[in-house]
Amino acid sequence: MEQELLKTQFTALERKLTVLVNEHKRLKEEMRQLKTENQELRQLLQSREEQLEHFRNQAKIAKLVDNLRSEDGSASELKKKVDDYIREIDRCIAYLSR
């Protein structure tokens, strides 16, 4: 009688252990996937922050150029040069982003 009870308890314990092992494997895989997703999101965030900083710098430069008086030819020439530099910087960034 006691052997039957022990056998039943052992079987129940075995089932619980199997459930725990399977749950552990599932959670381990989920954690791996979440870590990967987290890393991808961090990289995306960093990329977006760099783009935002680029646009802020571009806006500052554009504001400086707009503030220049076009009373003489040198200001309009400077404005054209700055615009050319901005386009060149944008091309370089696009090339480096590939």
Summary of the structure (lengths in Angstrom):
residues: 98
radius of gyration: 32.0
end to end distance: 74.2
largest distance: 108.9
contacts: 194
relative contact order: 0.05
helix: 93%
strand: 0%
